[in-house]
Amino acid sequence: MVYEFPPRFAQLKQEIASSVPDFEARVTQSWKEILQELNNVTSTIAKTGSDYIHQVNFNDLDKLSESELQTIKRKGSVLIRDIVPDEEVLKWKDTLKELSKCDPNIPGFPENDKQFFHVYWSQPQIQARSHPNMLKAQDWLNGMFHAKSGLNPEGVNLASPLSYADRFRIRHPGGYWDRHPPHVDGGSIERWEDPQYRRCFSDILGGNWRAHDAYDLDNRVAAKHSLYVSLIVRQSTVFRTYQGWLALEERYRSFPDILLSNAYYHTPPILHSYSCCRFMRIYMTLRTGISVHVSSAEFHGLVPSEKGYKGPMPTPESHPHLRLGQTMTSIPTVKPGDAIFWHCDGVHSVEPEHTGSRDSAVMYIPAVPTTPQNWEYIRRQKDAFLQGSEKDYVGAGRPDDILCEDGKAAMGF
């Protein structure tokens, strides 16, 4: 489908192109390399399946070799097992189920069979976010990032995780879930439009994709993830190093190569015009000619909405080289207390079918470092919590439910 974009986006593309010497030659050569590497890597991912997702036990986080850490960083996702004891997690799940049954007025969707709940401050959620092991796991994940310049950005503390309040899901067996197809969070057009955010991908946009460092903090800390504020596009303003789910039992999929996926979906908007050349379908082989197309305002993979933009949202039609049908890799079977985390730029989705025999559930708990922008958000978040917007819900949480001092600090107390 072809969407209309404002003319200023064509000027944005031209600005990007004019900032790089020999732009066309560099980017077209880079694109050929990306496609060749994708061909190799996607074949390996498709053959390997779930085992391609790296797994590590919580108690072994501090024992990993440098080689293992580099593997995790390249894949951009990791399954951490046994973060929280089973009995605690199952108790949380039972409480959330009871909450969802006892209060039909709590917001969620689908409206006629609620399974995704817009609840942020229940007792189980507060306890899970403030569990010492969850905080330690977030500390470890934040530590994957670094300042490439060698200068520690002012106000940044990777060893002091903050607690971002998010929702939970209890999914029923059977049915088909199409609410979360492959997508990327953490900014849409902002990745190109915000100058600071764009610098995070300057190596890719300059034709030197192999030099891209998805873990460099230098520009991410001050990047604007949400330039368009609306009720339709609920784009978080918080910098999350990793997004994550604590499994009460659930399935998740990702494209497990953060370097290649970043290179692949950040390059096309300035390389081709979908409406003029049907984009990828014409360029499925390296033998096909490639041209820079910066006169079009279209940003491939993004979807305009009422007051903003959604995406990137790759599909098999729009981004065939990702081979999403084969490479959106399901995590290995999880147990209560396991957690899956994925890089903030990662392509991810929810399993469309729940073939199990009982409810599955997750609490969304990302890894959030201390930065000036994040801290300001946490301060506002704490005020909203104390004002009691959810105080009348069954099972509503209170500050006394925070499990430890570090948990209190993470929530701004």
Disulfide bonds with the S-S distance in Angstrom:
none
